[in-house]
Amino acid sequence: MVPLGMVETDNRNLRGETLGACPSCDVMIPTANLLIRYDSEGSWPKLFAECPNCGDPVHPE
């Protein structure tokens, strides 16, 4: 797990201005809404971010 203040913006998942879309409401989530990034095995999501529309912590798609 990487603390929020130590997330590297050079990471290929975080270079853009968005992390992806909220799976609940389909609103694009900006990188500033990143809550946590973690390493995992398999196909589990590696990011949690707060949706600016519904306010829920989600795995951006």
C-alpha contacts under 8 A as a table, 3 or more apart, distances in Angstrom:
res1	aa1	res2	aa2	distance
1	M	36	I	7.67
1	M	37	R	6.32
1	M	38	Y	4.50
1	M	39	D	6.44
2	V	6	M	6.33
2	V	7	V	6.37
2	V	36	I	7.23
2	V	37	R	6.12
2	V	38	Y	6.41
3	P	6	M	5.42
3	P	7	V	6.76
3	P	36	I	7.07
3	P	37	R	7.87
4	L	7	V	5.56
4	L	34	L	7.61
4	L	35	L	6.67
4	L	36	I	6.14
4	L	37	R	7.66
7	V	37	R	7.75
8	E	11	N	5.76
8	E	14	L	7.89
9	T	12	R	7.94
9	T	14	L	5.66
9	T	15	R	5.78
10	D	14	L	6.90
10	D	15	R	5.96
11	N	14	L	5.42
11	N	15	R	6.34
12	R	15	R	5.56
13	N	16	G	7.61
13	N	19	L	7.17
14	L	17	E	7.65
14	L	18	T	7.54
14	L	19	L	6.40
14	L	31	T	6.73
16	G	19	L	7.14
16	G	31	T	7.65
17	E	30	P	5.72
17	E	31	T	5.85
18	T	28	M	6.37
18	T	29	I	5.32
18	T	30	P	4.08
18	T	31	T	5.14
19	L	28	M	7.38
19	L	29	I	5.57
19	L	30	P	5.87
19	L	31	T	5.53
19	L	34	L	7.84
19	L	60	P	6.17
19	L	61	E	7.82
20	G	28	M	5.60
20	G	29	I	5.73
20	G	30	P	7.79
20	G	60	P	4.84
20	G	61	E	5.04
21	A	26	D	5.15
21	A	27	V	5.31
21	A	28	M	4.27
21	A	29	I	5.76
21	A	60	P	5.14
21	A	61	E	5.13
22	C	25	C	5.64
22	C	26	D	4.72
22	C	27	V	5.41
22	C	28	M	6.32
22	C	29	I	6.66
22	C	51	C	6.25
22	C	58	V	6.56
22	C	59	H	7.18
22	C	60	P	5.21
22	C	61	E	6.48
23	P	26	D	5.65
23	P	58	V	7.26
23	P	59	H	7.33
23	P	60	P	6.53
23	P	61	E	6.33
25	C	53	N	7.57
25	C	54	C	7.24
27	V	51	C	7.45
27	V	52	P	7.75
27	V	53	N	6.73
28	M	51	C	7.95
29	I	33	N	6.66
29	I	49	A	7.40
29	I	50	E	7.50
29	I	51	C	5.86
29	I	52	P	6.61
29	I	60	P	7.20
30	P	33	N	5.68
30	P	34	L	7.66
31	T	34	L	5.55
33	N	49	A	5.39
33	N	50	E	5.33
33	N	51	C	7.16
33	N	52	P	7.55
34	L	37	R	7.65
34	L	47	L	7.35
34	L	48	F	6.32
34	L	49	A	4.27
34	L	50	E	6.56
35	L	47	L	7.62
35	L	48	F	5.50
35	L	49	A	4.83
35	L	50	E	6.64
35	L	57	P	7.82
36	I	47	L	5.84
36	I	48	F	5.27
36	I	49	A	6.88
37	R	46	K	5.68
37	R	47	L	4.57
37	R	48	F	6.51
38	Y	46	K	5.21
38	Y	47	L	6.49
39	D	46	K	6.10
40	S	44	W	6.49
40	S	45	P	7.68
40	S	46	K	6.52
41	E	44	W	6.74
45	P	48	F	7.98
45	P	59	H	6.14
46	K	59	H	7.61
47	L	59	H	5.70
47	L	60	P	7.00
48	F	57	P	6.05
48	F	58	V	5.36
48	F	59	H	4.93
48	F	60	P	7.05
49	A	57	P	5.30
49	A	58	V	5.52
49	A	59	H	6.47
49	A	60	P	6.87
50	E	55	G	5.71
50	E	56	D	5.48
50	E	57	P	4.39
50	E	58	V	6.26
51	C	54	C	5.67
51	C	55	G	4.83
51	C	56	D	5.53
51	C	57	P	6.36
51	C	58	V	6.85
52	P	55	G	5.52
